[in-house]
Amino acid sequence: MHHVAARRAIPAILQGTGFGERALALALAAQLERLVPEPMRARLIDRAAALPNDDAPVHVGPAAIAPIPVDQLQLCTQLAPLCVQHPAQIGLQLACLDALADLWPHVSSDERPHLRARFINSVIARQAPAGSMLTTTVLREWQRDLPTGMGESPNVAALKGVIVEASPQDAYRALAEHLGNRMDIPTLSWVLGALATSLLCNLRDRPGHALQALLGTVACERITPWTPPEDLAVLVSQVAYQLWWTRNRAGLPQVRACLDTAPRPLADAVHGGDLTTVQRAARNVAKTPEAFWGQAWRLLDEWIDLDDRRFLHALYASAAVARRTGPNAISPDDAAAWATVLAEMVYDGTSTAIGVSR
């Protein structure tokens, strides 16, 4: 993240009492500053700054008076356990922690207590349906009967049980094979992200549950160097559970495939809102990364002028996919998932928030 872009985002975040969707949008806009065409850079940050302030009740407790971290390692070591204990909307919690860590080197010493306080306020106040999160109490109960061991290297086929098992405990059992002493959190997070993109391609994710989980997998991968392994193992388990819940309990309708639709250019397909056509077009354009990213940034530029929800979904999807694959490569499934997020919202001017609470 460039210092100038970060410095534009930080004072805007401090205008509220929390660290939520607006703060995340500001941080992602600053991160994308080096990737998007120059005319978009100021527009992205200005649009994020125009979102309503993130507000949350002021928290008074041990977390609020702990020493101020001096670097990203101390920051994540201190705050990751707070996310573990408060797993409501865990994908959003982790995305915000990653955003805060990315901003931290650019935050002045007098701003740091205030920015950390805003993160703590939101991470503790954030809410979600009880069944949508995996608490440490439940996780400990599952672990009593499940000694972890070494399984295969993480891959989509080996971890598909994380989303297709009938019960959440069986889904955790599929994940636990990869959580031993030699666990590879970055690879595991990337594979869980691939499962999230699969859900985005197959479910109509208007509430943004699968998109939030995708953000969480990207964040887990990025904060690995600064976060204790024991916390990472729990956080990955909580994100994996969010994926399972999204597929099995969130009540999202399936995408109805229509195989006889005529091929269309990517932008036309997105504007038409036909998800099957959109996915086919995106996979085709992904064969030429430069062409895909050129069209992706142009479409994101259009979404800047739409309502808050559609702007946020488009920004989150674009940032997640860009950070998963880099600016010069794009997997067909990631491309299809990104395009599906935009097309899903074409006729949905009242798209709901990524999470339950800001």
C-alpha positions in Angstrom: 0.0 0.0 0.0 1.4 3.4 -1.0 1.9 5.8 1.9 -0.1 8.6 0.2 -3.1 6.4 -0.4 -3.0 5.1 3.1 -2.8 8.7 4.5 -6.0 9.6 2.6 -7.8 6.6 4.1 -6.7 6.9 7.8 -8.2 10.3 8.8 -11.5 9.3 7.1 -11.7 6.1 9.1 -11.1 8.0 12.3 -14.3 10.1 11.6 -16.4 7.2 13.1 -16.2 5.2 16.3 -15.9 1.8 14.6 -14.0 -0.1 12.0 -16.4 -1.7 9.6 -17.5 -1.7 6.0 -16.5 1.9 5.4 -13.0 1.4 6.9 -12.6 -1.8 4.9 -13.6 -0.1 1.7 -11.2 2.8 2.3 -8.3 0.4 3.0 -9.1 -1.8 -0.1 -9.4 1.4 -2.3 -5.9 2.3 -1.0 -4.6 -1.2 -1.7 -6.0 -1.2 -5.3 -4.4 2.2 -5.9 -1.4 0.6 -7.5 -3.5 -1.7 -9.7 -6.3 0.3 -11.1 -6.0 2.9 -13.9 -4.9 6.3 -12.7 -8.2 8.1 -13.3 -10.0 5.6 -11.0 -7.7 6.0 -8.0 -9.1 9.2 -6.4 -12.6 8.2 -7.4 -12.4 4.9 -5.5 -11.1 6.5 -2.3 -13.5 9.4 -2.5 -16.5 7.0 -3.0 -15.4 4.9 0.0 -15.1 8.1 2.1 -18.7 9.0 1.1 -20.1 5.9 2.8 -21.8 6.4 6.2 -19.3 6.4 9.1 -18.7 3.2 10.9 -20.0 3.6 14.4 -19.9 1.1 17.3 -20.3 1.4 21.1 -17.1 2.4 22.8 -15.6 -0.7 24.5 -14.0 -0.3 28.0 -12.0 -3.4 29.0 -8.6 -5.1 29.0 -8.3 -5.0 25.2 -8.8 -1.2 25.2 -6.0 -0.5 27.7 -3.4 -3.1 26.4 -0.1 -1.6 25.2 -0.2 -0.1 21.7 1.4 -2.4 19.1 4.6 -1.1 17.5 4.4 -3.2 14.3 2.1 -5.6 12.4 3.4 -8.7 14.3 2.4 -7.2 17.7 -0.8 -5.9 16.2 -2.0 -9.3 14.9 -0.7 -11.2 18.0 -2.8 -8.9 20.1 -6.0 -8.6 18.1 -6.3 -12.0 16.4 -7.4 -13.7 19.7 -10.1 -11.0 19.9 -11.4 -12.2 16.5 -11.3 -15.8 17.7 -13.4 -14.9 20.7 -15.9 -12.9 18.7 -16.5 -14.9 15.5 -19.7 -13.1 14.4 -19.2 -12.4 10.6 -15.7 -13.9 10.9 -14.9 -13.1 7.2 -15.6 -9.4 7.8 -13.7 -9.5 11.2 -10.6 -11.0 9.5 -10.8 -8.7 6.4 -10.9 -5.7 8.9 -7.9 -7.1 10.8 -6.0 -7.5 7.5 -6.9 -3.9 6.5 -5.8 -2.5 9.9 -2.5 -4.4 9.6 -1.9 -3.1 6.1 -2.6 0.5 7.3 -0.6 0.2 10.5 2.9 1.2 9.2 1.4 4.4 7.8 -0.5 5.4 11.1 1.2 8.0 13.2 1.9 7.3 16.9 -0.8 9.6 18.1 -3.4 8.0 15.8 -2.6 4.4 16.7 -4.6 4.2 20.0 -7.6 5.7 18.3 -7.5 3.5 15.3 -7.0 0.3 17.4 -9.9 1.4 19.6 -12.2 1.7 16.6 -11.3 -1.8 15.5 -11.9 -3.2 19.0 -15.2 -1.4 19.3 -16.5 -3.0 16.1 -15.0 -6.5 16.5 -16.8 -6.9 19.9 -20.1 -5.3 18.9 -20.5 -7.1 15.5 -23.4 -9.5 15.5 -24.6 -12.4 13.4 -27.2 -15.2 13.7 -26.1 -17.7 16.3 -26.0 -20.6 13.9 -23.7 -18.8 11.4 -20.6 -18.8 13.6 -18.3 -21.3 15.2 -17.5 -20.5 18.8 -14.5 -21.7 20.7 -16.7 -23.6 23.1 -18.2 -25.7 20.3 -14.8 -26.1 18.6 -13.3 -27.5 21.8 -16.1 -30.0 22.1 -15.4 -31.2 18.6 -11.7 -31.4 19.2 -12.1 -33.7 22.2 -13.2 -36.5 20.0 -11.0 -35.7 17.0 -7.2 -36.0 17.3 -5.7 -34.0 14.5 -3.3 -35.8 12.1 -1.5 -35.3 8.9 -3.5 -35.7 5.8 -3.0 -34.8 2.2 -1.6 -31.5 1.1 -4.5 -29.0 0.9 -6.3 -29.1 -2.4 -9.9 -28.4 -3.6 -10.8 -32.1 -4.0 -9.5 -33.1 -0.5 -11.2 -30.2 1.2 -14.6 -30.3 -0.6 -16.0 -32.0 2.4 -15.7 -28.7 4.2 -18.8 -27.5 2.3 -20.6 -30.7 1.3 -20.7 -32.8 4.5 -24.1 -33.1 6.0 -23.1 -31.9 9.5 -20.8 -29.1 10.6 -18.8 -31.5 12.8 -18.2 -33.7 9.8 -17.2 -30.7 7.8 -14.7 -29.7 10.5 -13.4 -33.3 10.5 -12.5 -32.9 6.8 -10.6 -29.7 7.6 -8.9 -31.0 10.7 -6.7 -33.4 8.7 -4.8 -30.3 7.5 -4.4 -28.6 10.9 -1.4 -30.5 12.3 1.9 -29.2 13.4 3.0 -28.8 9.8 -0.1 -27.1 8.6 0.2 -24.8 5.6 -2.1 -21.9 6.4 -1.5 -19.9 3.2 -2.2 -22.8 1.0 -5.1 -23.9 3.1 -6.6 -20.4 3.0 -6.2 -20.3 -0.8 -8.0 -23.6 -1.2 -10.8 -22.5 1.0 -11.0 -19.3 -1.1 -11.4 -21.6 -4.2 -14.4 -23.2 -2.4 -15.8 -19.7 -1.7 -15.6 -18.8 -5.4 -17.4 -22.1 -6.2 -20.2 -21.1 -3.9 -20.4 -17.6 -5.6 -20.7 -19.3 -9.0 -23.4 -21.7 -7.8 -25.5 -19.8 -5.3 -27.4 -16.5 -5.6 -25.4 -14.7 -2.9 -27.3 -11.5 -2.6 -26.7 -11.1 1.2 -22.9 -11.5 0.6 -22.3 -14.5 2.8 -20.0 -16.3 0.4 -18.3 -13.0 -0.6 -17.6 -12.3 3.0 -16.1 -15.8 3.5 -13.9 -15.2 0.4 -12.6 -12.0 2.0 -11.9 -14.0 5.2 -9.8 -16.6 3.3 -7.8 -13.9 1.6 -7.2 -12.2 5.0 -6.1 -15.4 6.6 -3.5 -15.9 3.9 -2.2 -12.4 4.3 -1.9 -12.2 8.1 -0.2 -15.5 8.4 3.3 -14.0 8.9 2.2 -11.9 11.9 -0.3 -14.2 13.6 0.4 -17.1 16.1 -0.2 -20.5 14.5 -2.7 -21.5 17.3 -4.9 -18.5 16.5 -4.6 -19.1 12.7 -5.8 -22.7 13.1 -8.9 -21.5 14.9 -9.6 -18.6 12.5 -9.3 -20.9 9.5 -11.7 -23.3 11.2 -14.2 -20.5 11.8 -14.0 -19.3 8.2 -14.4 -22.9 6.9 -17.5 -23.1 9.1 -18.9 -19.9 7.6 -18.5 -21.5 4.2 -20.3 -24.7 5.3 -23.1 -22.6 6.9 -23.4 -20.5 3.7 -24.0 -23.5 1.5 -26.1 -25.6 3.9 -28.0 -23.2 6.2 -28.2 -19.7 4.8 -31.1 -20.5 2.4 -29.4 -19.2 -0.7 -31.1 -20.3 -4.0 -29.1 -22.2 -6.6 -28.0 -20.5 -9.8 -30.1 -22.0 -12.6 -27.8 -22.9 -15.5 -29.0 -22.3 -19.0 -26.5 -24.0 -21.4 -28.1 -22.8 -24.7 -27.5 -19.1 -24.1 -25.6 -17.4 -26.9 -22.0 -16.2 -26.0 -21.7 -12.5 -25.3 -18.9 -10.1 -24.5 -18.1 -9.8 -20.8 -19.4 -6.3 -20.2 -22.6 -7.0 -22.1 -23.1 -10.2 -20.2 -22.7 -8.5 -16.9 -25.1 -5.7 -17.8 -27.6 -8.3 -19.0 -27.6 -10.1 -15.6 -27.6 -13.7 -17.1 -25.4 -15.5 -14.6 -24.7 -18.5 -16.9 -23.7 -16.2 -19.8 -21.6 -14.1 -17.4 -19.6 -17.0 -16.1 -18.9 -18.3 -19.6 -17.8 -14.9 -20.8 -15.6 -14.3 -17.7 -13.9 -17.7 -18.1 -13.2 -17.0 -21.7 -11.7 -13.6 -21.1 -9.6 -15.0 -18.2 -7.5 -16.8 -20.8 -5.9 -13.4 -21.5 -5.3 -11.8 -18.1 -4.5 -8.3 -19.5 -7.8 -8.2 -21.3 -9.7 -9.5 -18.2 -8.3 -6.9 -15.9 -8.8 -4.1 -18.4 -12.5 -5.0 -18.5 -12.7 -5.6 -14.8 -11.4 -2.2 -13.9 -13.8 -0.5 -16.4 -16.8 -2.3 -14.9 -15.7 -1.5 -11.4 -15.4 2.2 -12.5 -19.1 2.0 -13.5 -20.1 0.5 -10.1 -18.4 3.4 -8.3 -21.5 5.5 -9.2 -24.1 3.0 -8.0 -25.6 2.7 -4.5 -23.6 1.9 -1.5 -24.4 -1.9 -1.4 -23.6 -2.5 -5.0 -20.4 -0.4 -4.8 -19.2 -2.4 -1.8 -20.0 -5.8 -3.3 -18.1 -4.9 -6.5 -15.2 -3.4 -4.6 -14.9 -6.4 -2.2 -15.1 -8.9 -5.1 -12.6 -7.0 -7.2 -10.1 -6.7 -4.3 -10.5 -10.3 -3.2 -9.8 -11.7 -6.6 -7.0 -9.3 -7.4 -5.2 -10.2 -4.2 -5.8 -13.9 -4.6 -4.3 -14.1 -8.1 -2.3 -10.9 -8.6 -2.7 -8.3 -11.4 -1.3 -10.5 -14.2 -3.1 -13.8 -13.7 -6.6 -14.9 -13.0 -8.1 -18.4 -12.6 -11.3 -19.1 -14.6 -13.3 -19.8 -11.5 -12.2 -16.6 -9.8 -13.0 -14.6 -12.9 -16.5 -16.3 -13.1 -17.1 -15.6 -9.4 -16.2 -11.9 -9.7 -18.4 -11.5 -12.7 -21.3 -13.3 -11.0 -21.2 -10.8 -8.1 -21.6 -7.9 -10.4 -24.2 -9.5 -12.6 -26.2 -10.6 -9.5 -26.7 -7.0 -8.6 -27.7 -5.6 -12.0 -31.4 -5.5 -11.2 -31.0 -5.5 -7.5 -30.9 -1.9 -6.5 -31.6 -2.8 -2.8 -28.8 -5.3 -2.4 -28.3 -6.1 1.3 -25.2 -5.5 3.3 -22.2 -7.8 3.3 -22.9 -8.5 7.0 -25.6 -8.1 9.6 -24.2 -5.0 11.3 -21.8 -2.3 10.4 
